[in-house]
Amino acid sequence: MDQSTSSDIILDINGEKHALSVDHRTTLLDALRERLDLTGTKKGCDQGQCGACTVLLDGQRAVSCLQFAVAAEGRHITTIEGIADGERMHPVQQAFLEFDGYQCGYCTPGQICSAVAMLEEHAAGWPSAVTDDVRAEAAPPPLTAEEIRERMSGNLCRCGAYVQIVEAVAQAATRGKETGMLEGSETEASA
């Protein structure tokens, strides 16, 4: 590859290092799917609007279609393939299964990655656009259905499984707190 337009990088994905030589214009999404065969992350709109390609970068949500692979070097990347703890599903994955939070399943990996980060953001006290008290000293707001809908609004589902997704996220917050996988999440959601 032309060294003026490409770089050798090492990506830390799901706790494993991957050495790649990539064109500078290669998105993280394309590196994951086309170069590393991590196809759980889906290509939807390829414009950062649908959330199907959502992954976690250092624990925070990112649409991988807008992230250059070279810019992800040195960061910890978690894809849907790395959400579970070995054979033990993450509470969000388990809740999506139990509450049928998917229909065709195409958006599900992005929805799950987004929900995992969203629950951590909520537990850390980050406000949303519908949070009443946004003062830093305020406790995290109750995780109502309205809060969940707002916090998940960057992920679209063409099948319209939103009611089940809200129920699944609410259940995951409760279960995650009980198991210690999510600290501080208080739910009041009833879709």
N, C-alpha and C positions, 0 to 999 in steps of 0.2 A: 504494500500500500504506500501511497505517496505520503511521506512524513509531514508535509505541510498541511494536509487535509485529514490526517488520521493520527490516532494515538493508540499506544498499548496501555490498557487500563486493567485494574483488578477490581472487580465488583464483589462486595460482601453480600451475598444473597442467602437468606434463611440460614445464616451461620456458616456458610461455605464460601470459600474464595474461588472466583472464576476469572481467569486471565483471558482477555480478549483484545484483539486489534480491531478498532472500529473507526469508521468515518466520523468526523466531528458532528455531522448532521444526524447520526443515528439516534433515534429516541430510545429511552429506557425500555419502552414497550416493545419496540422492534428487537432490541438486544435480548430481552427476556424470551420472547416468542420465537424469533427466527434464528437466533444464535445459540440460545441455551435450552431450547425446547421446554420452557416453562410456560405452557399454554393455558394455564388456569386464568391468567390475567387476559382479559378479552379486549379486542379492538372493536370499539363501537363507532363513535362519531369521528375519532381521530382529530378532534378539535377542542378537547377538554371540557365538553359540555354534558356528557352523559354519565360519567363516573364508572363505566364498565372496566376501565383500566386502572382503577384505584389500587395503589400499593401503599405500604408504610415506609417512609424514609425517616430513619431515626425515631420511629414510633408515631410519626405524624402522617396524616393522609396526604397523598400526592397523586395527581393524575399522570400516569407514566407516559402518556402520549405527548405531553408538553415538556417533559423532562429529558434533557440530553443525557445519554449514557455517560459521557465523559464528566458531566457535572455531578453524577451520582457516585463517582469514585471517592472512597474514604467515608462513605455513609453506610449505615446498616439498612439494607433493603429487606423487607418482609413481603412476600407474595402470599397468595392464598395457600400455596403448597407448604408454607412455613407457619401458618396460624396455629395448627394443632400442636399439642405437646406429645409427640410420638404418636401412639395409638389413641390417646385421649383427646377427644375433640375439645376445642375451645367452647366456652359457654355460648357464644354467639352462634357457632356452627350447630351445636346441639339444639338450640332454640329454633333456628331456621328449619331444621329437620322436623322437630316436633310440631311447629306451628305452620308448616307448609309455607314458609316465607319465600317461596320461589315457585315459578310455574314452568316456563321454558328453561330456566336456569342460567341463561346467558349473562344476566346482570348480577347474579348471585355472588360470584367472587369479589367483585367491586363493592357490592352492598355489605358483605361480611367484613372486608378489610376496613371500610369506612365506619361500620358500626363498632368495631373493636377500638379504633382510635377515638371515635366520638364518645364512647363510654368513658375512656380515660380522660378526655378533655373535660367532660362533665364532672367526673370525680375530682378533678384538679380545680374545679370552680370556674372554669371558663364560661362566660355568659354566651347566650345566643341572641338572635334578634328578637326573640319573644320573652327573654328573661326579664322579669319585673325589676329586681334589685341587682344592679350591675356593679355595686360597690365592691372593691377588692376584699373587704372584711366580711362580706355577706357569705353565708354558706352556699354550697351548690343548690340551685333551685330544685324543687321536686321534678323528677323526670316524668313529666306528664306526656300524654300522646302528642300534644301540641309541641312540646320541647323536642321530642324524638323526630317528629315530622320536619321541623325547622332544621334540626341538626343533620338530618339525612337528606336534605333537599338537593344536594349536589349529585345524587345518584338517581337515575331514572329507571323505571321498570315499564317496558312497553306492554307487559301482560297485565299490569295494574294490580299487583299483589301487595299493594301498600298497606292494607289493613293487617295482613298477616305479618308483614315486615315490622310494623310498629309493635305488634304483640310479641314477636320474637325478640326484638331489641329490649323491650320492657322485661321479659322473662330472663334474658341473658344478664341484664343489669342485676336483677335480684339474685340469680344463681351465681353470678360472678362475685358478688359481695359475700354470699354465703360460703363459697369455696376459697375466698381470698384472692381470686384472680383479678378482681376489680375492687379497689378500695373506695369507700365513700359514696357509692351510687345509691341513691334513694329513689324509688319509683312510685308513681301514682298513676301510671298509664293504664288506661282502659280504652282501647280503640273503639 
